[in-house]
């Protein structure tokens, strides 16, 4: 990327400077499109990982809460039956 920017800022070496400038700008824009594509890929993967983590967290917390409540129910059933 820095090399392309340096090429654009460098003085033209040929008589057809406009073509050189245009081709360098075109290269820079293509490089930017590649960077944007990679950024979108990283963003999509990150969002998918966050979604999977969130789903797992919700399932784990639900399981913990159900286990706790089942234990509480069992305890209070024992408390109610104790005098017998």
N, C-alpha and C positions, 0 to 999 in steps of 0.2 A: 504494500500500500504506500509506504514512504517512497519507494523507488518510483512508483507511478506519479506521485505528486512531484517528485524531483524532476521527472521527465517533462511534466507539464510546465513547470516553472523555468526549465532550462531554455536558453535562447535557441531559436530554430537554427538547424544546421543546413537545411536545404532551401532552395528557392520557393518551394511550395509550402510555406510555413503554415498556411491555413489548414491544409490537409493533415500535416503533422499534429497540429493542435487538436483538430477534430478527432483524429485517431487516438491520441492520448486521452482525451476526455472520454471517448467511448470506452477505452480500456478501464479507466477509473470508475465509470458508471457500472460496467459489468462486474468489477471487483466489489463495488458497493452492493450490487444485487446478490452476489454470493454471500457477503457478510450478512445481509438482511435475511437471506434464506437460512443461513446457519443459526442466526439469532432466533428466528421463528421455530426452528427445530429444537433448539435448547429450551425455549419457552414452553413448547408443547410437551416435551419430555418432563420438564419440571412440574408443569401443571398436572400431568398424569400421575407422577409420583406423589404429589400432594394429595390428589384425590384418593389414591390407593391408601395412603397413610391415614387420611381422615376416615375412610370406610373401615379400616382395620381398628382404628381407635374407637369408633362408635360401637363396633361389634365387641371389642374387649370390655369397654365400660358397661355395655348391656349385660354381658356375661358376668362381670363382677357384681353388678347390682342384683341380678337374679340369684346368684349364689348367696349373697348376703341376706337377701330377703327370705330365701328358702331356709337359711340357718336361723333367722329370727322366728319364722313360723314354727320350725321344729322346736326351738327353745321354749316358746310360749305354750306350745301344745304340751310339753313336758311339765311346765309350771302349772298348767290347768289340771293335769292328771296326777300331780304329786300327792295331794291328800288321799288319794285312793289307796 
